[in-house]
Amino acid sequence: MRYRLVIPILRGTDLPEYTARGVGIGVAVSLTPLVGIQMPIIAGIWSLIRLLRPNWSFNLVVALAWTWLTNVFTVPIVYYIFLQTGNLMLGRWDSLSAFEHFAARLEKILGQDISGIMAVWVYFSAMMDEWGLPLFVGCLPWMIGGGWLSYRWSHIYIERFKVARRERQARKAARKKTPLKSGPAATENGR
């Protein structure tokens, strides 16, 4: 995870805002129930922003990498949280269900033997039929909060890293400029 998500942030030579926007947008999109089409969504957002507001662009590679936050392993937990949040937000207290029931139903949906773009459509349709509005309403606070917090975190992290790197480089340059000290050992070697 460090090499795929954190290192690209630190290696960037762009302004911290540019990279942090990529992290924030990537996390925000990853916190939607659209696993499977999140990367094309990021590419679409990036293209739209470059067209409409080119001076507000973001690091596309970093944003794409951060969509991996939700994946095959985290989807059941994340979707369950979205569903329960949505039910609470919509006042559907009687619709709150145990995780085991939800996980079994999700496994049945995702266990269908299809692939490619057809799989995305079938999975999306089945989830809409099963959970619909609560799933999508429930992702909104997580998407907004997660996107904003990840933007703030990454911006601060990048700034601190760059300051520390400049300080290390300054110390290294100062050591190179410092002349060798003369003393008994230097005089003895000089004979």
C-alpha positions in Angstrom: 0.0 0.0 0.0 2.8 2.4 0.9 4.5 2.0 -2.6 1.2 2.3 -4.4 -0.5 5.1 -2.5 2.0 7.1 -0.4 5.2 7.1 -2.5 3.5 8.7 -5.5 2.4 11.5 -3.3 5.9 12.1 -2.0 7.7 11.8 -5.3 5.6 14.4 -7.1 7.3 17.6 -8.0 4.1 19.5 -8.4 2.5 21.9 -5.9 1.1 20.2 -2.8 -2.4 21.4 -3.7 -2.3 19.6 -7.1 -1.3 16.3 -5.5 -3.6 16.7 -2.5 -6.6 17.3 -4.8 -5.8 14.1 -6.5 -5.8 12.2 -3.2 -9.1 13.9 -2.1 -10.9 13.3 -5.4 -9.6 9.7 -5.5 -10.8 8.9 -2.0 -14.1 10.7 -2.5 -14.8 8.6 -5.6 -13.6 5.4 -3.9 -16.2 6.0 -1.2 -19.1 5.5 -3.6 -20.8 2.2 -4.3 -19.4 2.2 -7.9 -16.5 -0.2 -7.6 -15.6 -1.3 -11.0 -16.1 2.0 -12.7 -14.4 4.3 -10.3 -11.3 4.7 -12.4 -13.2 5.7 -15.5 -15.2 8.2 -13.3 -11.9 9.7 -12.2 -10.7 10.0 -15.8 -14.0 11.7 -16.7 -13.8 14.1 -13.8 -10.2 14.9 -14.7 -11.1 15.5 -18.3 -14.1 17.7 -17.4 -12.0 19.8 -15.0 -9.2 20.2 -17.6 -11.8 21.4 -20.1 -13.8 23.7 -17.8 -11.2 24.8 -15.2 -7.6 23.9 -16.3 -6.0 25.9 -13.5 -7.7 23.7 -10.9 -6.6 20.3 -12.2 -5.3 17.4 -10.1 -2.8 14.6 -10.2 -4.6 12.0 -12.2 -2.2 9.1 -11.4 -2.5 9.8 -7.6 -6.3 10.0 -7.9 -6.5 6.7 -9.8 -4.3 5.0 -7.2 -6.5 6.2 -4.3 -9.6 4.6 -5.8 -8.0 1.3 -4.8 -9.0 2.2 -1.2 -12.2 0.2 -1.9 -11.5 -3.1 -3.4 -12.7 -6.7 -3.4 -11.7 -7.1 0.2 -13.2 -3.9 1.6 -16.4 -3.7 -0.4 -18.6 -5.7 1.9 -17.7 -3.6 4.9 -17.8 -0.3 3.1 -21.1 -1.0 1.4 -22.6 -2.2 4.6 -21.6 1.1 6.3 -23.1 3.0 3.4 -26.3 1.1 3.6 -26.7 1.5 7.4 -25.8 5.2 7.2 -28.4 5.7 4.4 -31.1 3.9 6.4 -30.3 6.1 9.4 -30.3 9.3 7.3 -33.6 8.3 5.7 -35.2 7.4 9.1 -35.6 3.7 8.1 -34.8 2.3 11.5 -36.6 -0.9 10.8 -34.4 -1.5 7.7 -31.2 -1.8 9.7 -29.9 -5.4 9.2 -27.2 -7.6 10.5 -23.9 -7.7 8.6 -24.2 -11.4 8.0 -27.5 -11.0 6.1 -26.0 -8.1 4.1 -22.8 -10.0 3.3 -24.6 -13.1 2.2 -26.8 -11.1 -0.2 -23.8 -9.1 -1.6 -21.9 -12.3 -2.1 -24.8 -13.7 -4.1 -24.9 -10.6 -6.2 -21.2 -10.5 -6.8 -20.9 -14.2 -7.3 -22.7 -14.2 -10.6 -20.6 -15.7 -13.4 -20.2 -12.6 -15.7 -17.3 -10.3 -16.6 -16.4 -7.1 -18.3 -18.7 -4.1 -18.6 -21.8 -6.4 -18.5 -20.7 -7.4 -14.9 -20.7 -3.8 -13.8 -24.2 -3.2 -15.2 -25.6 -6.4 -13.6 -24.0 -5.8 -10.2 -25.1 -2.2 -10.2 -28.7 -3.1 -11.2 -28.9 -5.9 -8.6 -27.6 -3.5 -5.9 -30.1 -0.8 -6.9 -32.9 -3.4 -6.7 -31.8 -4.7 -3.4 -30.7 -1.5 -1.5 -31.2 1.4 -3.9 -31.5 4.8 -2.4 -30.1 4.1 1.1 -26.9 2.8 -0.3 -26.3 5.9 -2.4 -27.6 8.4 0.2 -25.4 6.7 2.8 -22.2 7.1 0.8 -22.6 10.9 0.6 -21.3 11.9 4.1 -18.5 9.4 3.8 -17.6 10.6 0.3 -17.6 14.2 1.3 -15.9 13.7 4.7 -13.4 11.2 3.4 -12.5 13.4 0.4 -12.0 16.5 2.5 -10.1 14.8 5.3 -7.8 13.0 2.8 -7.1 16.3 1.0 -6.2 18.0 4.3 -4.1 15.0 5.5 -2.2 14.7 2.2 -1.6 18.4 1.9 -0.1 18.6 5.4 1.9 15.4 4.9 3.3 16.6 1.6 4.2 20.0 3.0 6.0 18.4 6.0 7.8 16.0 3.8 9.1 18.8 1.5 10.2 20.9 4.4 12.1 18.0 5.9 13.7 17.2 2.5 14.8 20.8 2.1 16.3 20.8 5.6 18.2 17.5 4.9 19.5 18.9 1.6 20.6 22.1 3.3 22.5 20.1 6.0 24.1 18.0 3.4 25.1 21.0 1.4 26.5 22.7 4.5 28.6 19.6 5.3 30.1 19.6 1.8 31.0 23.3 2.2 32.7 22.9 5.6 36.5 22.7 5.1 38.4 19.9 6.7 39.6 20.9 10.2 43.3 21.1 10.8 44.7 19.4 13.9 47.3 16.9 15.0 45.9 14.1 12.8 45.9 16.4 9.7 49.5 17.6 10.4 50.7 14.1 10.9 49.1 12.9 7.6 50.6 15.9 5.8 54.2 14.8 6.5 
